[in-house]
Amino acid sequence: MMKTKTKLLLFVFSMVALCFTCWTVYGQKQTASRINWEYTALLIPYSDSDKMIPLLNVQGSQGWEVVQAKFRTDPSDTHMFFLLKRPK
């Protein structure tokens, strides 16, 4: 009875170790491929803030995603700056 439990425990441990090893190797293989990105920038006047979301949605439908958004607070220049990227 004790040998059966020991063998079962050893088998389960071996299967878990094998799954973990395969998962790790698979994960490394997936991240090893390099993605080339292209970037663009948008500068939108803050006075057009009601048009900002529809404009970003159009960019998103073309595959762009916002990487950085910054509100420029210079009194002579009130714009929102958006940096976008997408895979080439």
Summary of the structure (lengths in Angstrom):
residues: 88
radius of gyration: 25.6
end to end distance: 61.1
largest distance: 83.3
contacts: 175
relative contact order: 0.17
helix: 53%
strand: 31%
